[in-house]
Structures are given as structure tokens and as C-alpha cells.
Amino acid sequence: MDVQGWTYLFVGLTFSLYVGIAVWSRVRSTEGFYVAGRGVPALANGMATGADWMSAASFISMAGLVSFMGYTGTIYLMGWTGGYVLLALLLAPYLRKYGKFTTSEFLGDRYHSQLARFVGALCTIFISFTYIAGQMRGVGVVFSRFLEVDVNTGVLWGMGIVLVYATLGGMRGITYTQVAQYCVLIVAYLIPAAAISWKITGNPIPQLGFGGTVSEGANAGRFLLETLDALHRDLGLPEYTGAWVPGKKSMVDVFAITGALMVGTAGLPHVLVRFYTVPSARAARWSALWALIFISLLYTTAPAISAFARVNLIEDLNGVAYEDVPEWFTSWETTGLIGFEDKDGDGRIRYSGDPETNELRVDRDIMVLANPEIARLPAWIVALVAAGGLAAALSTAAGLLLVISSAISHDIGKSWLWPTMSEAKELRLARSTAGVAVIIAGLFGIYPPGFVAQVVAFAFGLAASSFFPALVLGIFTTSTTKWGAIAGMLSGIGFTGTYIIWFKYIDPTAGPEAWWWGISPEGIGSVGMLLNFAVALTVSRFTEPPPESVRALVEEIRLPRRAR
């Protein structure tokens, strides 16, 4: 059976599983739709959180970024995993102890303001749509290559399957679907990684192969990373393991992006809502621990996959006559995600660090998906990776759609526009808004604002500059006022959003010399977060303090009963 046949088989089986779970877990109450009835065990919730978290950016794009960026690409590894430490220590148990349905609802109660809740809901919608753009693009990339349909058709297929289990089962259906999706994506990530590690280094454990030596060929006996550095020098590229060298990000920008990703992790609405689904605050802590364990399986493997893919790509294509390119190149070329421009007319592919002479164009989002083909692995492994990429993209897309639906139906519809609405009508509104959100998400997938991990990084910056300060101040202080929180959120997300839009879409040619303090749009969320804290604390000093009921709420969620 060829790759396409295996892909149809794996995708058909996994999609049938997802729909079956949705039918089995369908809900008829708002509590079941929003928070899965608060009965999800910590282990299952940790696995679902891992799937929710390991989106198309983690599965498809992160290793591709590290593969091209080398050492500085580890900002994504450190930022995205480090954020879970902040989440487990500062937010998860307290938000679960508070209860209710959404993060915006907590902001409304803590700051004693429907306006604060409304602003929180708007921030949720803005952040989630930014994030979901990357997921739908990931779905389109997978479908366009492995099922031989165009990207737009792939996005439409993804929209259909997400719509079924997001609207039918709500959070309960999404949770147990994500458990299945985690199993699919982690198996699909680890099996080819182990096979390629064995093939290149003779060690089946990718994490050890990453630090090992090449087992055969011209570089036999040489350390893998040493080989990569030499290949980069020959191509006129910065050394793979080099840091703070010309051609790579500055130290300031690396720290800014890492900070934005860490803090953004702790402020992402679709991650925070996962901790409302467990029975207790203790279960929320255990969920965070299990999630970190499950996530680490993929994140410790990603650097190895990045290095393997980089070596294989360079050795497979550089200097090869175009008429002799391997079959995988021709297959991916039809998607438009890789291409050759014969600038010197010699008919051979020249890969170079100089844009004037470089003849090879590679979309970073294909590196993980194409890696098994480049390594000449069996067709069923190639198809398994495709199924894993779809599982990663769809799991996060479903979580984001539910968060958008909850923000519109519960935080805006129920609390703001129609406070007397019945539970049945609210549930219908939630399902309807989820359907509309799927359509908008599909448009983002068809007309993406960037490659997957870049778009996702923007979402983290927006979350870092809006939600995180408001939540931390709301939990750990009693003096922060509603006007302080509202002003902080608006100033933080306003500054960060404006900066991203300006330097990515209005003046995209501007380089590091034009950025403020040398910080890229991906890292400006760190500055937006500091601005949010500063504005919130300053405004709170000059506005009316919260009522006594708010102080009691803060003590209730933050302090143990014995201490109170």
C-alpha cells in the first residue's frame, strides 16, 4: 500500500474514533458543555491538556523552526514548557477553587465589574482566533500533501470534523477526544523519531542520538551537532549550535520571546479552562503535573528531530541535479511548500545562506511531516505522521472553538445581553456560536497571516500582555481595582497587538534595527506584560478600592481553610 492509501486508512480510523467519542459523550447541560461536568480525572485531564497544548505549532512547526534556527530555536522549547511551571504554581489550583465556567467570569467577579468580564471576553476571542489560524493552516498543510487535495479543501475537511465533536460533545466530548488524540500524536511523533535516530546514529533513543555520533557515511564517527556546524559553515550559514552570532537573534530578543511564551502559556484561555474540568484544586495541581510529563515526551524529542531533519535535508538536496531529486521532493513541490529556482542555470540545487545565490526555498512547516520521507522510512510511518499532525491541529482547534463559544454565549450573551436566558437557550447559543467560529477559523486557515509557529507565538504575546497580569493581581492582591485591571488589559493587549500588526503587516520589511530595543514582534508580549502590570498598579492607587466582598473572595480562593 502506498503513502496515500495508508493515510486514508489512518485518518479514516482516527476520525471515526473522534466522532464516536463525541456521540458517546454528548451533553445536554451548560455545565457539561463548558466544563465537562467537573468530573474529569486528573490523569485524563493531564493527557487532554497535553493534546490541547501540543498543537500544530508543537507537532508540525516547532521542530522545523529549531531545524532552521538552531540553538536560538530552543526559545520555543524553554518558553512553552517553562510556562507550565507558572501555570501550576500561580493560577491553576486557584482558578479551580474559584469554580464557575470561564476565566472572564473570574475577572468579572474578582474585579466586581461586568465591564472587566466583557473586556476579558473580547481578549479571549482575539487571542483564540489568532491562535486558531495556525491550527487550521496546519490541517491544510497535512491534507494538501498526503491526501493530494488543495489546502483549502483540507481546511474544509478539518472544519467539518471539528464542528461535529466540538458542538455535539462540548468540553466533555473534546476532553475525551483529546485523550485519544494525544495517544495518536505522541505515537506518531516518537516512532519515526526512534527510527531516524537508529538510522543516523545507531541509537533508537532520539534524545541520546541527538548527542551521539553519526554511524555511517562520510561523517561516520563525528558528533551529529559537530557535523551540522560544519555543514552550516560550508553553506555560509551561522553555526547550528552558535548563540549570539551574526545572522541569529540577539540575547535581548531571545529572552523577550522566551518570557512572552512562558507568561503567555500561563495566560492562554483554552489552557486555563482545562483546570475547571477536574473535581478539585488538588486535582488541578496533579493535572498540571501530568500534563507536563506528557508534554515533555514530545518536547525532549523535538531537538533531535530538528537535527536529523536538517542533516538529511542538506545532504539529500544540496548540489543535486534537479532531474535527479528524490521522489519526496517532487511530491512536496506540488504543494508549493518547497521549490527550486535555477539562478545560475546549471540545473543543480544550490542551498546557501546568501539570499542572492540560494536556489532552494523550504517552508519550515513541512520539516516534521517530510522527515520520514526524506529518511526513506516505510509508507505506513509516513502516513502515521500525517494522522498525528491532524490530531495535534484538531485537538487544539476544538479547545479554542469551545473557548470562543463560551466567551460569546456565556460571558457576553448570558451575562451581558440576555441575563434571563434559560439554560437550554444558552446551550443552543453556545453550539451556534461554535459553528460560526468554525467558519471564521476556516477562513483564517485559507488566508493565514503567517506560518504556524509564528502565528501561535503572536497569540502567546497577546495572552501574556492581557490575561496573565490581571489574573495574578486578582489572585495575589486585594488592592487592585477594576479600573486598574481594565486599563492594564487594554493597554497591554493594545500595545502588543499594535506592535505586531505594524511590524508584520504594515511595515514587514523593517528589521531588528527598527524594532524597539531590538525586540521582535514575537517577543514584544514581554514588554506588553510589564506595561499591563505598571498601568494596573498605578491606576489602582488612584481609584476606589474593591469592596469587602471581593477581599473575601480573594481570601477564599487563595488561602487554605486552616490559615483563614
PLY file of the C-alpha trace (Angstrom):
ply
format ascii 1.0
element vertex 564
property float x
property float y
property float z
element edge 563
property int vertex1
property int vertex2
end_header
0.00 0.00 0.00
1.32 3.47 -0.88
1.51 6.53 1.37
-1.87 7.86 0.26
-3.59 4.54 0.94
-2.07 4.26 4.41
-3.00 7.89 5.09
-6.63 7.35 4.16
-6.67 4.31 6.42
-5.14 6.03 9.46
-7.06 9.27 9.02
-10.32 7.40 8.45
-9.85 5.27 11.58
-8.85 8.20 13.80
-11.65 10.44 12.52
-14.17 7.66 13.15
-12.81 7.33 16.68
-13.15 11.07 17.32
-16.74 11.18 16.05
-17.62 8.04 18.03
-16.33 9.60 21.24
-18.31 12.77 20.52
-21.54 10.79 20.08
-20.85 8.76 23.24
-20.10 11.86 25.32
-22.75 14.25 24.01
-24.04 16.67 26.64
-27.37 18.30 27.43
-26.38 20.88 30.07
-24.27 24.04 30.06
-22.03 22.61 32.81
-21.31 19.58 30.67
-20.76 21.73 27.59
-18.46 24.30 29.25
-16.53 22.29 31.88
-17.34 18.59 31.23
-19.42 18.38 34.40
-16.25 18.92 36.51
-15.73 15.16 36.70
-12.63 14.55 34.56
-9.89 12.58 36.43
-6.53 14.33 36.82
-4.66 11.79 34.68
-7.13 12.03 31.79
-7.22 15.81 32.10
-3.42 15.94 32.03
-3.40 13.91 28.82
-6.15 16.07 27.30
-4.26 19.20 28.34
-1.17 17.82 26.65
-3.09 17.31 23.40
-4.76 20.71 23.75
-1.36 22.26 24.29
0.68 20.35 21.69
-0.95 22.00 18.74
0.09 22.10 15.11
2.76 24.55 16.22
4.33 21.96 18.54
3.88 18.91 16.31
4.37 20.37 12.84
6.19 23.67 13.12
8.34 23.78 16.26
10.92 21.24 15.14
11.01 22.98 11.76
11.80 26.28 13.45
14.55 24.72 15.57
15.87 22.97 12.47
16.38 26.31 10.72
17.22 28.48 13.76
19.49 26.04 15.57
20.36 26.95 19.14
18.18 30.05 19.32
15.17 27.98 18.26
15.16 26.49 21.74
13.29 29.59 22.88
10.15 27.68 21.92
11.14 24.65 23.97
12.04 26.68 27.06
9.17 29.12 26.80
6.35 26.68 26.16
7.41 24.15 28.80
8.53 26.70 31.40
5.13 28.33 31.23
3.57 25.25 32.78
5.57 25.83 35.94
3.99 29.29 36.24
0.60 27.81 35.44
0.83 25.09 38.10
2.17 27.41 40.82
0.32 30.66 40.23
-3.00 30.03 38.52
-4.39 26.51 38.02
-5.34 25.49 41.59
-6.75 28.89 42.48
-8.93 29.18 39.41
-10.29 25.67 40.00
-11.01 26.51 43.63
-12.94 29.54 42.43
-15.07 27.35 40.12
-17.54 28.81 37.62
-17.10 28.30 33.86
-14.67 30.79 32.28
-11.63 32.91 33.07
-13.53 36.05 32.09
-16.16 35.14 34.68
-13.43 35.13 37.33
-12.28 38.57 36.18
-15.85 39.87 36.41
-16.36 38.56 39.96
-12.89 39.40 41.27
-12.95 42.96 39.96
-16.66 43.38 40.74
-17.33 44.58 37.21
-19.27 43.34 34.22
-17.08 45.61 32.11
-13.96 43.72 33.27
-15.68 40.48 32.28
-16.61 41.92 28.90
-13.05 43.11 28.24
-11.77 39.66 29.28
-14.18 38.01 26.83
-13.03 40.26 23.99
-9.39 39.46 24.78
-10.28 35.75 24.80
-11.88 35.96 21.37
-9.00 37.98 19.89
-6.30 35.67 21.28
-8.14 32.47 20.36
-8.78 33.45 16.76
-5.11 34.41 16.40
-4.11 31.01 17.76
-6.59 29.02 15.73
-5.28 30.48 12.47
-2.13 28.41 12.91
-4.07 25.23 13.63
-6.24 25.42 10.53
-3.19 26.13 8.38
-1.59 23.01 9.85
-4.65 20.96 8.87
-4.46 22.33 5.33
-0.73 21.54 5.03
-1.25 17.90 6.06
-4.21 17.34 3.76
-2.59 19.07 0.79
0.37 16.71 0.78
-0.81 13.34 2.00
-4.36 13.21 0.64
-3.43 15.09 -2.53
-6.07 17.79 -2.19
-5.51 21.52 -2.19
-5.01 23.36 1.08
-8.46 24.95 1.01
-10.18 21.57 0.67
-8.08 20.23 3.53
-9.16 23.10 5.74
-12.81 22.42 4.91
-12.44 18.76 5.90
-10.85 19.79 9.18
-13.65 22.27 9.83
-16.26 19.56 9.37
-14.75 17.07 11.79
-14.10 19.70 14.48
-17.62 21.03 14.15
-19.07 17.58 14.89
-17.30 16.80 18.15
-16.99 20.37 19.42
-20.70 21.15 19.12
-22.08 17.71 19.97
-20.00 16.78 23.00
-18.87 20.19 24.21
-16.00 20.14 26.70
-16.79 16.57 27.72
-16.56 15.33 24.16
-13.49 17.46 23.46
-11.73 16.20 26.61
-12.04 12.51 25.84
-11.39 13.09 22.15
-8.19 14.88 23.14
-7.14 11.88 25.24
-7.37 9.75 22.09
-5.66 12.45 20.04
-2.76 12.61 22.47
-2.19 8.88 22.08
-2.25 9.23 18.29
0.06 12.25 18.10
2.68 11.02 20.58
2.95 7.62 18.89
3.15 9.35 15.51
5.95 11.59 16.80
8.07 9.04 18.65
8.07 6.11 16.21
9.66 7.97 13.26
12.00 9.81 15.65
13.29 6.49 17.00
13.60 5.01 13.51
15.54 8.00 12.15
17.75 8.15 15.25
18.63 4.47 14.76
19.32 5.04 11.07
21.62 8.06 11.58
23.32 7.38 14.92
22.68 3.70 15.66
20.79 4.67 18.84
16.98 4.20 18.94
16.51 6.78 21.71
16.29 10.18 19.95
17.38 12.18 23.00
20.62 10.15 23.15
21.07 10.05 19.39
20.91 13.86 19.38
24.15 13.94 21.37
25.69 10.93 19.67
27.84 10.33 16.62
26.91 9.66 13.00
27.10 5.91 12.36
27.76 5.78 8.61
28.68 7.80 5.55
31.34 10.48 5.06
30.78 11.83 8.59
30.86 8.46 10.38
32.26 8.77 13.90
31.66 12.51 14.04
29.23 14.01 16.53
25.87 14.88 14.96
25.93 18.50 16.12
29.57 18.88 15.02
28.52 17.63 11.60
25.69 20.14 11.45
28.00 23.01 12.37
30.38 22.01 9.58
27.54 21.77 7.04
26.33 25.25 8.03
29.81 26.73 7.69
30.14 25.23 4.21
26.81 26.78 3.20
27.64 30.21 4.59
25.07 29.87 7.39
25.58 30.65 11.12
26.72 27.59 13.05
23.81 25.44 14.20
24.94 25.48 17.84
26.08 29.11 17.77
24.50 31.70 20.06
24.55 35.49 19.79
26.37 35.33 16.47
25.65 37.35 13.30
22.63 36.01 11.47
20.87 34.88 14.67
18.64 36.55 17.22
20.14 38.85 19.83
20.28 37.94 23.51
17.66 40.59 24.35
15.23 39.23 21.78
15.79 35.62 22.86
15.00 36.47 26.48
11.99 38.58 25.43
10.49 35.80 23.29
11.13 33.17 25.96
9.44 35.38 28.57
6.46 36.07 26.32
5.99 32.37 25.59
6.29 31.39 29.26
3.89 34.01 30.55
1.61 33.55 27.56
1.35 29.85 28.36
0.04 30.69 31.80
-2.46 33.16 30.34
-3.94 31.24 27.41
-7.73 30.92 27.88
-8.06 27.47 26.27
-5.35 26.08 28.60
-6.76 27.74 31.74
-10.26 26.39 31.13
-8.94 22.82 31.27
-8.46 23.17 35.02
-12.16 23.91 35.54
-12.99 20.38 34.40
-11.45 18.48 37.34
-13.20 17.79 40.67
-10.93 19.82 43.00
-7.98 22.21 43.34
-5.76 19.26 44.28
-6.75 17.51 41.05
-5.90 20.72 39.17
-2.32 20.60 40.53
-1.99 16.94 39.57
-3.40 17.73 36.12
-0.65 20.29 35.59
1.99 17.75 36.64
0.64 15.02 34.38
0.35 17.48 31.51
4.00 18.49 31.90
5.07 14.83 31.88
3.06 14.06 28.75
4.27 17.22 27.02
7.91 16.51 27.88
7.80 13.29 25.82
7.40 15.37 22.68
9.40 18.43 23.70
12.54 16.49 24.62
12.32 14.67 21.29
11.87 17.79 19.15
15.54 18.97 19.18
16.64 15.55 17.94
14.08 15.53 15.13
15.21 19.05 14.19
18.84 18.00 13.87
18.03 14.78 11.98
15.80 16.66 9.52
18.42 19.35 8.95
21.21 16.90 8.17
19.02 14.81 5.88
17.67 17.83 4.00
21.09 19.31 3.27
22.72 16.03 2.31
19.72 15.00 0.17
19.41 18.17 -1.93
22.46 20.42 -1.90
24.39 20.07 -5.16
21.95 17.53 -6.63
20.82 17.92 -10.24
17.15 18.90 -10.37
16.36 15.98 -12.67
17.77 13.61 -10.03
15.92 14.95 -6.99
14.37 12.29 -4.74
10.70 11.40 -5.04
9.76 13.14 -1.80
10.92 16.50 -3.22
8.68 16.14 -6.25
5.70 15.18 -4.07
6.11 18.19 -1.77
6.87 20.53 -4.67
3.29 20.13 -5.91
2.04 21.68 -2.64
4.08 24.85 -3.22
5.78 24.45 0.16
9.21 23.66 -1.32
10.70 24.89 -4.56
13.82 25.31 -6.72
14.84 28.39 -8.70
17.81 27.81 -11.01
19.55 31.17 -10.67
22.88 30.18 -12.22
21.44 27.96 -14.95
23.49 24.86 -14.12
20.45 22.69 -13.29
21.77 21.87 -9.81
20.22 22.85 -6.48
22.42 25.25 -4.56
21.49 25.79 -0.93
23.20 28.84 0.51
22.95 31.33 3.35
23.19 34.16 0.80
19.71 35.11 -0.48
21.25 36.24 -3.79
22.63 32.79 -4.59
20.30 30.47 -2.66
18.15 28.39 -5.02
16.17 26.28 -2.55
13.01 27.50 -0.84
11.71 25.38 2.06
8.63 26.10 4.17
9.55 25.34 7.76
6.17 23.78 8.41
6.99 20.72 6.25
10.11 19.56 8.11
8.43 17.16 10.55
5.91 15.90 8.02
8.52 15.34 5.30
11.20 13.95 7.63
10.11 10.26 7.39
10.03 10.51 3.59
13.45 12.16 3.48
14.79 9.33 5.67
13.18 6.72 3.37
11.05 5.21 6.12
8.16 2.83 5.27
4.95 4.30 3.87
2.91 3.42 6.96
5.19 5.55 9.18
4.82 8.49 6.79
1.03 8.13 6.99
1.16 7.80 10.77
2.91 11.18 11.00
0.14 12.71 8.88
-2.51 11.33 11.25
-0.52 12.67 14.20
-0.27 16.13 12.68
-4.02 16.21 12.13
-4.64 15.05 15.71
-2.42 17.83 17.07
-4.05 20.56 14.99
-7.64 19.40 15.53
-7.28 18.88 19.29
-6.18 22.47 19.87
-8.63 23.87 17.34
-11.52 22.21 19.19
-10.40 23.63 22.55
-10.08 27.10 21.07
-13.50 26.92 19.45
-15.09 25.99 22.76
-13.37 28.91 24.50
-14.61 31.30 21.80
-18.10 29.84 22.08
-18.07 30.17 25.89
-16.88 33.77 25.72
-19.68 34.76 23.35
-22.56 32.71 24.77
-21.77 32.79 28.50
-19.66 35.92 29.11
-21.36 38.21 26.61
-24.74 36.61 25.83
-25.83 35.30 29.23
-24.18 37.90 31.46
-24.48 41.00 29.27
-27.16 40.84 26.60
-29.79 38.32 27.80
-29.34 37.69 31.55
-32.71 35.92 31.83
-31.89 33.41 29.08
-32.70 29.81 30.02
-30.05 27.09 30.19
-31.48 25.37 27.11
-31.29 28.56 25.06
-27.77 29.25 26.30
-26.71 25.76 25.20
-28.21 26.34 21.74
-26.44 29.70 21.54
-23.13 28.08 22.55
-23.43 25.44 19.83
-24.45 28.04 17.23
-21.53 30.33 18.04
-19.17 27.35 17.87
-20.44 26.70 14.33
-19.88 30.32 13.30
-16.42 30.27 14.92
-15.53 27.18 12.85
-16.34 29.08 9.65
-14.22 32.08 10.67
-11.41 29.76 11.74
-11.55 28.11 8.33
-11.10 31.48 6.63
-8.00 32.05 8.76
-6.71 28.67 7.62
-7.31 29.52 3.96
-5.78 33.00 4.31
-3.17 32.50 7.06
-1.32 35.56 8.46
1.98 33.65 8.69
3.50 30.20 9.20
2.13 28.09 12.03
4.53 28.66 14.93
4.91 32.36 14.13
1.15 32.95 14.31
0.94 30.95 17.53
3.79 33.00 19.02
1.73 36.14 18.40
-1.16 34.60 20.35
1.16 33.94 23.30
2.33 37.54 23.28
-1.27 38.74 23.33
-2.13 36.39 26.22
0.98 37.46 28.16
0.14 41.15 27.82
-3.55 40.86 28.71
-4.64 37.95 30.91
-1.61 36.98 32.97
-1.17 40.26 34.91
-4.90 40.60 35.56
-5.14 37.03 36.87
-2.02 37.19 39.04
-3.01 40.53 40.57
-6.55 39.27 41.03
-5.39 36.20 42.96
-2.50 37.58 44.99
-3.58 41.14 45.79
-6.71 42.67 47.27
-5.86 46.26 46.33
-6.02 46.02 42.54
-9.19 47.74 41.37
-11.49 47.10 38.46
-10.33 50.22 36.65
-6.72 49.21 37.19
-7.32 45.73 35.74
-9.33 47.03 32.78
-6.79 49.76 31.97
-3.95 47.25 32.30
-5.53 44.67 29.99
-6.46 47.23 27.33
-3.06 48.94 27.39
-1.14 45.65 27.35
-3.02 43.95 24.53
-3.42 47.24 22.65
0.31 47.96 22.70
1.27 44.36 21.83
-1.32 44.00 19.07
-0.37 47.32 17.50
3.32 46.45 17.55
2.72 43.06 15.92
0.40 44.47 13.23
2.78 47.33 12.44
5.98 45.32 12.05
4.42 42.24 10.47
1.77 43.63 8.18
2.16 47.41 7.75
5.96 47.64 7.61
7.11 44.00 7.26
10.44 44.94 5.71
11.60 46.68 8.88
14.33 44.64 10.56
15.87 44.49 14.03
17.28 47.98 13.67
13.72 49.37 13.60
12.36 47.25 16.47
12.08 48.84 19.90
15.08 47.79 21.99
15.77 45.12 19.37
12.72 43.08 20.41
10.86 41.27 17.63
7.06 41.12 17.32
7.21 37.54 18.69
8.78 38.81 21.92
7.03 42.14 22.43
4.44 40.45 24.67
7.02 40.60 27.49
7.04 44.39 27.28
3.24 44.44 26.99
3.02 42.36 30.17
5.24 44.81 32.09
3.16 47.70 30.75
-0.02 45.94 31.92
1.37 45.47 35.44
2.56 49.09 35.61
-0.72 50.58 34.39
-2.88 48.31 36.58
-0.94 49.10 39.77
-0.76 52.82 39.02
-4.43 53.23 38.20
-5.38 51.15 41.26
-3.64 53.69 43.53
-5.97 56.45 42.35
-9.29 54.64 42.08
-11.81 53.34 44.59
-10.64 50.13 46.34
-12.56 46.88 45.87
-15.50 46.16 48.21
-15.18 43.83 51.18
-16.89 41.01 49.27
-14.01 40.99 46.79
-11.45 40.78 49.60
-13.36 37.83 50.99
-13.36 36.15 47.56
-9.57 36.54 47.24
-9.01 35.01 50.69
-11.43 32.20 49.89
-9.63 31.08 46.73
-6.05 31.78 47.85
-5.74 30.74 51.48
-6.24 27.23 52.95
-9.16 26.91 55.33
-6.92 26.40 58.36
-4.96 29.57 57.57
-8.18 31.54 57.14
0 1
1 2
2 3
3 4
4 5
5 6
6 7
7 8
8 9
9 10
10 11
11 12
12 13
13 14
14 15
15 16
16 17
17 18
18 19
19 20
20 21
21 22
22 23
23 24
24 25
25 26
26 27
27 28
28 29
29 30
30 31
31 32
32 33
33 34
34 35
35 36
36 37
37 38
38 39
39 40
40 41
41 42
42 43
43 44
44 45
45 46
46 47
47 48
48 49
49 50
50 51
51 52
52 53
53 54
54 55
55 56
56 57
57 58
58 59
59 60
60 61
61 62
62 63
63 64
64 65
65 66
66 67
67 68
68 69
69 70
70 71
71 72
72 73
73 74
74 75
75 76
76 77
77 78
78 79
79 80
80 81
81 82
82 83
83 84
84 85
85 86
86 87
87 88
88 89
89 90
90 91
91 92
92 93
93 94
94 95
95 96
96 97
97 98
98 99
99 100
100 101
101 102
102 103
103 104
104 105
105 106
106 107
107 108
108 109
109 110
110 111
111 112
112 113
113 114
114 115
115 116
116 117
117 118
118 119
119 120
120 121
121 122
122 123
123 124
124 125
125 126
126 127
127 128
128 129
129 130
130 131
131 132
132 133
133 134
134 135
135 136
136 137
137 138
138 139
139 140
140 141
141 142
142 143
143 144
144 145
145 146
146 147
147 148
148 149
149 150
150 151
151 152
152 153
153 154
154 155
155 156
156 157
157 158
158 159
159 160
160 161
161 162
162 163
163 164
164 165
165 166
166 167
167 168
168 169
169 170
170 171
171 172
172 173
173 174
174 175
175 176
176 177
177 178
178 179
179 180
180 181
181 182
182 183
183 184
184 185
185 186
186 187
187 188
188 189
189 190
190 191
191 192
192 193
193 194
194 195
195 196
196 197
197 198
198 199
199 200
200 201
201 202
202 203
203 204
204 205
205 206
206 207
207 208
208 209
209 210
210 211
211 212
212 213
213 214
214 215
215 216
216 217
217 218
218 219
219 220
220 221
221 222
222 223
223 224
224 225
225 226
226 227
227 228
228 229
229 230
230 231
231 232
232 233
233 234
234 235
235 236
236 237
237 238
238 239
239 240
240 241
241 242
242 243
243 244
244 245
245 246
246 247
247 248
248 249
249 250
250 251
251 252
252 253
253 254
254 255
255 256
256 257
257 258
258 259
259 260
260 261
261 262
262 263
263 264
264 265
265 266
266 267
267 268
268 269
269 270
270 271
271 272
272 273
273 274
274 275
275 276
276 277
277 278
278 279
279 280
280 281
281 282
282 283
283 284
284 285
285 286
286 287
287 288
288 289
289 290
290 291
291 292
292 293
293 294
294 295
295 296
296 297
297 298
298 299
299 300
300 301
301 302
302 303
303 304
304 305
305 306
306 307
307 308
308 309
309 310
310 311
311 312
312 313
313 314
314 315
315 316
316 317
317 318
318 319
319 320
320 321
321 322
322 323
323 324
324 325
325 326
326 327
327 328
328 329
329 330
330 331
331 332
332 333
333 334
334 335
335 336
336 337
337 338
338 339
339 340
340 341
341 342
342 343
343 344
344 345
345 346
346 347
347 348
348 349
349 350
350 351
351 352
352 353
353 354
354 355
355 356
356 357
357 358
358 359
359 360
360 361
361 362
362 363
363 364
364 365
365 366
366 367
367 368
368 369
369 370
370 371
371 372
372 373
373 374
374 375
375 376
376 377
377 378
378 379
379 380
380 381
381 382
382 383
383 384
384 385
385 386
386 387
387 388
388 389
389 390
390 391
391 392
392 393
393 394
394 395
395 396
396 397
397 398
398 399
399 400
400 401
401 402
402 403
403 404
404 405
405 406
406 407
407 408
408 409
409 410
410 411
411 412
412 413
413 414
414 415
415 416
416 417
417 418
418 419
419 420
420 421
421 422
422 423
423 424
424 425
425 426
426 427
427 428
428 429
429 430
430 431
431 432
432 433
433 434
434 435
435 436
436 437
437 438
438 439
439 440
440 441
441 442
442 443
443 444
444 445
445 446
446 447
447 448
448 449
449 450
450 451
451 452
452 453
453 454
454 455
455 456
456 457
457 458
458 459
459 460
460 461
461 462
462 463
463 464
464 465
465 466
466 467
467 468
468 469
469 470
470 471
471 472
472 473
473 474
474 475
475 476
476 477
477 478
478 479
479 480
480 481
481 482
482 483
483 484
484 485
485 486
486 487
487 488
488 489
489 490
490 491
491 492
492 493
493 494
494 495
495 496
496 497
497 498
498 499
499 500
500 501
501 502
502 503
503 504
504 505
505 506
506 507
507 508
508 509
509 510
510 511
511 512
512 513
513 514
514 515
515 516
516 517
517 518
518 519
519 520
520 521
521 522
522 523
523 524
524 525
525 526
526 527
527 528
528 529
529 530
530 531
531 532
532 533
533 534
534 535
535 536
536 537
537 538
538 539
539 540
540 541
541 542
542 543
543 544
544 545
545 546
546 547
547 548
548 549
549 550
550 551
551 552
552 553
553 554
554 555
555 556
556 557
557 558
558 559
559 560
560 561
561 562
562 563
